[in-house]
Every structure is written in structure tokens, then in C-alpha cells.
Amino acid sequence: PVEIAPSATLNDGSTLNYDQKNQWIRAGLTWANDSVYVAVASRCDHNAGNISGWMLRYNQKLKLQDTFHTIETTAGYKLSAIWGSGFAPAADADGTLFAVTGNGNFDRGGKDWGESVLHLPAALKKPSDFFTPEAYARLNGADLDFGSGGVMLLPSVEGQLAPPMAVAMGKDAVLYLLDRTRLGKTKPADAGALQALRVAGSGAGVWGGPAYFLSPT
């Protein structure tokens, strides 16, 4: 057995602790880089002023190696949990990871990562890239977590002219097609995404993750 109890120091000097009562492991586990990656969520929005999302990296002996927390600044509403309704964070061929966060504080300065697709290095330092829908404040206000669905990496096919791609959709039912090498950050009208396609009414999105089908061959 392993006790999960990471902590971090926020930018004001306060300590961010893992809340064992109100934080759950809701996403699937990811195996990459000879490591187990564990994404940490919240239990609904309980204790939202003190909880951060986490990504934790354990070696094969289940010793904690690296940590990443999704909140760096103090805020009355932190969260930014990684849950994906059971869908695991995605690992690319280069060992980097992609995950989606739910309701929580977002800072354009790159300190708080609510409602975002994050591209994380294997050692879980600061995200190398991100995509956040322009409507992140509305998603927060209406409990429309982007992180209710995981991010899926589409396999490149022979002759493909487009860059390596990923897709993600949350409760808001907007399917985002993203360039894995340049996720798009936050831009008016979601211009940073390759495509943003509304497929259903707001709130009728996905809890889980998408799937792809290449062909019978």
C-alpha cells in the first residue's frame, strides 16, 4: 500500500496539501516512461478553496518520483482537477502526457490551469503547452467541466499533411481538434484550435473519452 499525500508551496508561501477526504482518483492510470502516472481529482467541488488537481509519477516500486499541481496561486475557488470520468491521461510516443482539467481557476499567466488541455513533460514540470476554451469563465460558472472527458491522441496515417492531432470534449459538447505540437492556448473564438465543432446542446457532452476507428485494415 502507498499513502498518497503530496504537498506544494504556493506563490504566497502557503502550503497546498492533498485532501485525503475530498480528493479521489477518478481517472484511469497511465503507464509511460517505465512509470505509473496517477491523475488526482476532487470529490465533486467539496473544499474547492483548498484543493488542487495533481499528476503524480511513481516508479515500478511505487515510490513517488515527480509531482505536478494545477494551482499555483491562492484563490477562493481552486480545483482544476483531472478526472476524465475514468479516461486516463494520454501518453505520446515521446513520453510526454496530455490531460484535461475541469472547473477551477485559470490564469493566462500560466499559473492556474482550470478548464484546460495540458501538455506535460515526462518529469511533470511546468506544462510545455496548453489549450483553454475562450468560454472558460462560462464553463466554470455553469459547472460545465472541460475535464469530464479525456484527451485522445489520433494516430498519424501515411501521407498525412496535417500535424499530429488530438481531440477533446467535455460537458459543453464542443469537440476540439487540436495540433499536438501547438495546442493553441486561449484565443478569441477558439482560433488556436484546428477546429471547434459543437455536436450537441451545452451540457450534453461526454463523460469518459472518445474513440477512433481507422479502417478494417
Secondary structure in CASP SS format (residue, H / E / C, confidence):
PFRMAT SS
TARGET T0000
AUTHOR 0000-0000-0000
METHOD secondary structure of the structure
MODEL  1
P C 1.00
V C 1.00
E C 1.00
I C 1.00
A C 1.00
P C 1.00
S E 1.00
A E 1.00
T E 1.00
L C 1.00
N C 1.00
D C 1.00
G C 1.00
S C 1.00
T E 1.00
L E 1.00
N E 1.00
Y C 1.00
D C 1.00
Q C 1.00
K C 1.00
N C 1.00
Q C 1.00
W C 1.00
I C 1.00
R C 1.00
A C 1.00
G C 1.00
L C 1.00
T E 1.00
W E 1.00
A E 1.00
N C 1.00
D C 1.00
S E 1.00
V E 1.00
Y E 1.00
V E 1.00
A E 1.00
V E 1.00
A C 1.00
S C 1.00
R C 1.00
C C 1.00
D C 1.00
H C 1.00
N C 1.00
A C 1.00
G C 1.00
N C 1.00
I C 1.00
S E 1.00
G C 1.00
W E 1.00
M E 1.00
L E 1.00
R E 1.00
Y E 1.00
N C 1.00
Q C 1.00
K C 1.00
L C 1.00
K C 1.00
L E 1.00
Q E 1.00
D E 1.00
T E 1.00
F E 1.00
H E 1.00
T C 1.00
I C 1.00
E C 1.00
T C 1.00
T C 1.00
A C 1.00
G C 1.00
Y C 1.00
K C 1.00
L E 1.00
S C 1.00
A C 1.00
I C 1.00
W C 1.00
G H 1.00
S H 1.00
G H 1.00
F C 1.00
A C 1.00
P C 1.00
A E 1.00
A E 1.00
D C 1.00
A C 1.00
D C 1.00
G C 1.00
T C 1.00
L E 1.00
F E 1.00
A E 1.00
V E 1.00
T C 1.00
G C 1.00
N C 1.00
G E 1.00
N C 1.00
F E 1.00
D C 1.00
R C 1.00
G C 1.00
G C 1.00
K C 1.00
D C 1.00
W E 1.00
G C 1.00
E C 1.00
S C 1.00
V E 1.00
L E 1.00
H E 1.00
L E 1.00
P C 1.00
A C 1.00
A C 1.00
L C 1.00
K C 1.00
K C 1.00
P C 1.00
S C 1.00
D E 1.00
F E 1.00
F E 1.00
T C 1.00
P C 1.00
E C 1.00
A C 1.00
Y H 1.00
A H 1.00
R H 1.00
L H 1.00
N H 1.00
G H 1.00
A C 1.00
D C 1.00
L C 1.00
D C 1.00
F H 1.00
G H 1.00
S H 1.00
G E 1.00
G C 1.00
V E 1.00
M E 1.00
L E 1.00
L C 1.00
P C 1.00
S C 1.00
V C 1.00
E C 1.00
G C 1.00
Q C 1.00
L C 1.00
A C 1.00
P C 1.00
P C 1.00
M E 1.00
A E 1.00
V E 1.00
A E 1.00
M C 1.00
G C 1.00
K C 1.00
D C 1.00
A C 1.00
V E 1.00
L E 1.00
Y E 1.00
L E 1.00
L E 1.00
D E 1.00
R C 1.00
T C 1.00
R E 1.00
L C 1.00
G C 1.00
K E 1.00
T C 1.00
K C 1.00
P H 1.00
A H 1.00
D H 1.00
A C 1.00
G C 1.00
A C 1.00
L C 1.00
Q E 1.00
A E 1.00
L E 1.00
R E 1.00
V C 1.00
A C 1.00
G C 1.00
S C 1.00
G C 1.00
A C 1.00
G C 1.00
V C 1.00
W C 1.00
G E 1.00
G C 1.00
P C 1.00
A C 1.00
Y C 1.00
F C 1.00
L C 1.00
S C 1.00
P C 1.00
T C 1.00
END
